[in-house]
Amino acid sequence: MSGDTAIDPNVPPSGAGCVECDATGGWWFHLRRCAQCGHVGCCDDSPAKHATAHFHESGHPVIRSYEPGEGWFWNYETEELFDAGPELAPPVSHPAEQSVPGPAERVPEDWARVLRG
């Protein structure tokens, strides 16, 4: 996989949800995990797009889906999608019982309209 040097399989994820959304009371649609430092951020379909912001701020180019049952990687620099990659430190996804979008108590009733913008 291109970008292997940007992957540290020993670093655990930063938590069960988007770091920035949790800090500000926001919500997300799906989650992505930085394969280099473990930062968990929300996807580009989420209102705040924190995973992409993390790439721009840190220069860490590779993310992995942080959704249960998904194991794909994305390289922001090369714009390449990989169906699989190295095994990362557990957990490999947010808890299966966590709502999508989430967290449930912060998701607005009209969330689908909000995402369509």
C-alpha positions in Angstrom: 0.0 0.0 0.0 1.3 3.4 -0.9 1.9 5.4 2.3 3.0 2.5 4.5 5.5 4.8 6.2 2.5 6.9 7.3 1.0 3.9 9.2 1.8 3.0 12.8 0.0 -0.3 13.6 0.9 0.0 17.3 -1.0 3.2 18.0 -4.5 2.8 19.5 -7.4 5.0 18.4 -8.0 8.2 20.3 -11.4 7.1 21.5 -14.9 5.9 20.5 -15.9 9.1 18.7 -14.6 12.2 16.9 -12.2 14.0 19.1 -13.3 17.5 18.1 -17.0 16.8 18.0 -16.9 15.3 21.4 -15.0 18.4 22.7 -17.5 20.8 21.2 -20.8 18.9 21.6 -21.0 18.1 17.8 -22.2 15.0 16.0 -21.0 12.9 13.1 -22.2 10.6 10.4 -19.3 8.2 10.1 -15.9 8.0 11.7 -12.3 7.7 10.3 -9.1 6.8 12.1 -5.7 8.3 11.4 -3.4 5.3 10.6 -0.4 7.2 11.9 -1.4 8.7 15.2 -4.8 7.1 16.0 -6.8 10.4 15.9 -10.5 9.6 15.3 -12.3 12.2 13.3 -15.6 12.5 11.5 -15.9 11.8 7.7 -16.5 14.3 4.9 -20.2 13.5 4.9 -20.3 14.8 8.5 -21.0 18.5 9.2 -17.5 19.3 10.5 -15.2 17.0 8.4 -12.7 16.7 11.2 -10.8 13.7 9.7 -9.8 15.7 6.6 -9.0 18.7 8.8 -6.7 16.5 10.8 -4.9 15.5 7.5 -4.4 19.2 6.6 -3.2 20.1 10.0 -1.0 17.1 10.7 0.1 16.0 7.3 -0.8 12.4 8.2 -2.1 11.1 4.9 -3.7 7.7 5.6 -7.0 7.0 7.3 -8.9 3.8 8.0 -12.6 3.5 8.3 -13.6 3.4 12.0 -17.0 1.8 11.3 -17.8 -1.8 12.4 -17.2 -4.3 9.6 -15.2 -1.9 7.4 -11.4 -2.3 6.9 -10.6 0.0 4.0 -7.9 2.7 3.9 -7.8 6.0 2.1 -4.6 7.9 1.2 -5.3 11.7 1.0 -2.1 12.4 -0.8 -2.5 9.9 -3.6 -6.3 9.8 -3.5 -6.2 6.0 -3.5 -8.6 3.7 -1.8 -7.3 0.3 -0.5 -9.8 -2.5 0.4 -7.4 -3.6 3.2 -4.1 -2.9 4.8 -2.1 -3.7 7.9 -3.9 -4.6 11.1 -4.1 -1.7 13.5 -4.1 -1.7 17.3 -7.5 -2.5 18.7 -10.2 -1.5 18.7 -10.7 -1.4 15.0 -14.0 0.4 15.1 -16.3 2.4 17.3 -18.5 0.2 19.6 -21.1 -1.6 17.5 -23.9 -0.3 19.8 -22.9 3.3 19.1 -25.5 5.0 16.9 -24.9 6.1 13.3 -25.1 9.0 13.0 -23.9 9.6 16.5 -23.8 10.1 19.3 -27.6 9.6 19.5 -28.2 12.3 22.1 -26.6 15.0 20.0 -27.9 14.1 16.5 -30.6 16.6 15.4 -34.0 15.1 14.3 -33.5 16.6 10.8 -30.0 15.1 10.5 -30.5 13.8 6.9 -31.6 17.3 5.7 -28.6 18.8 7.5 -26.2 16.4 5.7 -27.8 17.1 2.3 -27.1 20.8 3.0 
